[in-house]
Amino acid sequence: MFVSYEGVTVGETSNDLFLTEVELDLGDLRTGDVEWPLRHGSRPGVDYLESGSLTLTLCTSPQYRDEASASGAVSRFLGAWRRGLREGPGRLAPLRVSVADRERVVWGRPGRVAPPAPGSTYMQQGAAIITAEFRVLDPYVYAADSSSVSISVVPKSLGGIVTPIITPVTTALTSDTSYRFISVDGDADAPFSVTFHGPCTDPKVVVDGVEVGIVGKVEYDEDVTVDGRARTVELADGSPAAARMSRGTRIDRMKLTPGEHEISFTATDRTGTATATVSVTPAFYHL
């Protein structure tokens, strides 16, 4: 097993630190059960998965023979671990876990860490033991790679005079609905994202009845991404754009069950070059 965070990788074999123990807790179940008054039993409510934790126990490589070299390895790890303090509110950080021939990602924040005591007998011999906890704030485990499908605008009319002729005469180019299919792997509901590439007006994607749309124009040099996992709407430069969502968009419903799903895309585009990209990341209940 190998674990990577912020460019630092630790595993069963490593030149710096190696794993001696890993404990994964994907959290408990939070129920909404309510006791029936004046009768036996309870009324079931809605159940939710709680946040969990991934606890790592690390030790310096046997190649280190003194406290100075062991302390350097500890400093490099803590420098990467504490970069999580730079994350803003609502932002989760990815921790990558490689097991056998598969790679998974858990999202959360680096938590408490117990560094070795300086001057201890172990440190003097170059053996530093670190215990670090990663708070898994999203209780699902995700695949390292996403699958994507791009959809282009389908012309409905090539312009000209649109009948019936009404003053003023309309010569705008309209667009029809285009369709594609996307396949979802995994064993849990997988979040998906939609990226609209301009130029177009009022683009809208519908997946299994879930609408994701933007009101107004998306310029030719703009990309607007609606992310169902992070629940954000952003431009390519990271600027927030939530105010541009359509009234029918339900970002909290942007999840797909494993299997095949139909995608529809419509927009008004005079150039015929607008596209939408739907990306889905398979989700799991375990590593």
Sequence and secondary structure as in RCSB ss.txt:
>XXXX:A:sequence
MFVSYEGVTVGETSNDLFLTEVELDLGDLRTGDVEWPLRHGSRPGVDYLESGSLTLTLCTSPQYRDEASASGAVS
RFLGAWRRGLREGPGRLAPLRVSVADRERVVWGRPGRVAPPAPGSTYMQQGAAIITAEFRVLDPYVYAADSSSVS
ISVVPKSLGGIVTPIITPVTTALTSDTSYRFISVDGDADAPFSVTFHGPCTDPKVVVDGVEVGIVGKVEYDEDVT
VDGRARTVELADGSPAAARMSRGTRIDRMKLTPGEHEISFTATDRTGTATATVSVTPAFYHL
>XXXX:A:secstr
 EEEETTEEEESS SSEEEEEEEEE   EE   EE TTSSSEE    EE  EEEEEEEEE TT  SHHHHHHHHH
HHHHHHGGGGG  TT  EEEEEEETTEEEEEEEEEEEEE   TT HHHHTT  EEEEEEEE S SEEESS EEEE
EE EES  SS  SS  SS      EE EEEEEEE BSB EEEEEEEESSEEEEEEEETTEEEEB SEE TT EEE
EETTTTEEEETTS B GGGB TT  GGG EE SEEEEEEEEEE SSS  EEEEEE  EES  
